[in-house]
Every structure is written in C-alpha cells, then in structure tokens.
Amino acid sequence: MIHLSLSRALLVVFSLNTWTIGQTKECGHLQYEHERRCCDKCAPGTYVMEFCSETHETKCSPCQEGSYADKHHSFDRCEKCPSCYQALAQKCTKTSRGNCSCQSGFLCSDSACSQCEKNKCSAGEEPWRIGESGYMRTY
C-alpha cells in the first residue's frame, strides 16, 4: 500500500515538473510571449514582419508612409495616421501619431479633433468643449 502511494506521489511530481518545463518564464518589459518563448518587441517606427522562432529573433520592418508605431510593440502592422478635417497641429511621423487642429474661428468637436465646428461664442465669452475628463476651456 505504501509502495502504491509513493508511486502516485512520484507520478504527480513528475507530471508537474514536465508541465512547468514547457512553460515560459515571465518575459521582460521589451519582450512578448510567442509560442512559449520570450521574443523582442519591435521598436517605435517599426512593426513585426516575422515573429521569432526557434531559428531566429523577431524581424521588424519600418512603418510605411502614412502609418506610425509610437512605442515598442508586438503587432504585425503600424497604426494608420489620422486624417485631419482642417489642419495639422503636429505632423504624423513613423514614430508619432501627430495631432489635428482647426483653423482660426473653429473649434475641435472632440479630443481627437475629428471635426471642426464654427466657434459660436459671443464677444467676450470663452469657448468650452468636452474633453476626455469633462468640460475644459479651449484657450
């Protein structure tokens, strides 16, 4: 009876040991997990062209014109640059999103400035708009 219990205990220990050997340890900050291995993320301005494998590291390629990646990541594409309704406040580059703005006399309709609305304030009034954290002045 003791021999049978010892055999079961050894079987459980062996099974747990085999299961944990195949698991990856926690990957680093600039790494991602792919097929149970820690792989390097791509740098800003690039995307994953080929995921890492047993034979090679992650292969990254530069973002195409009109797209960007502003941080290290493990995506197989770059983000599309925003289309601005009226004007650019900051141009989109391969490493930054860029920002839209409105021409004088107009206000952005939202925090992404997806549309521009005519400033309807009377003389002396200050414009307000809804921002990500509530109402805020636009000056």
Residue pairs with C-beta under 8 A, 6 or more apart in sequence:
22 36
23 36
24 33
24 36
24 37
24 38
25 38
27 33
27 38
27 39
28 38
30 40
30 41
30 72
31 38
31 39
31 40
31 41
32 38
32 39
32 41
32 74
33 39
34 51
34 52
34 74
35 51
35 53
37 52
37 54
39 51
39 52
39 57
39 58
39 74
40 52
40 57
40 58
41 58
41 72
41 73
41 74
42 48
42 58
42 60
42 69
42 72
42 73
42 74
42 75
43 60
43 72
44 69
44 70
44 71
44 72
44 94
44 95
45 62
45 63
45 68
45 69
45 93
45 94
45 95
46 60
46 61
46 62
46 63
46 69
46 78
47 60
47 61
47 63
47 69
47 73
47 75
47 76
47 77
47 78
48 58
48 59
48 60
48 73
48 74
48 75
48 76
49 59
49 60
49 61
49 76
50 56
50 58
50 59
51 58
51 76
52 58
58 74
62 94
63 69
63 78
63 94
64 78
66 80
66 81
66 92
67 77
67 78
67 79
67 80
67 81
67 94
68 78
68 79
68 81
68 92
68 93
68 94
68 95
68 96
68 97
68 98
69 75
69 78
69 79
69 94
69 95
70 79
70 95
70 96
70 97
78 94
79 97
81 92
81 97
81 98
82 92
82 97
82 98
82 99
82 100
82 112
84 100
84 101
84 113
85 100
85 102
85 113
85 114
85 115
85 116
86 100
86 101
86 102
86 103
86 106
86 116
87 100
87 101
87 102
87 103
88 98
88 99
88 100
88 101
89 98
89 99
89 100
89 101
89 113
90 96
90 98
90 99
91 98
92 98
99 113
100 108
100 112
100 113
100 114
101 108
101 113
102 108
102 113
102 116
103 116
105 118
105 119
106 116
106 117
106 118
106 119
107 116
107 117
107 118
107 119
107 127
107 129
107 138
108 114
108 115
108 116
108 117
108 129
108 138
109 115
109 116
109 117
109 129
110 129
110 130
111 131
111 132
119 127
121 127
126 137
126 138
126 139
127 137
127 138
127 139
128 135
128 136
128 137
128 138
129 135
129 136
129 138
130 136
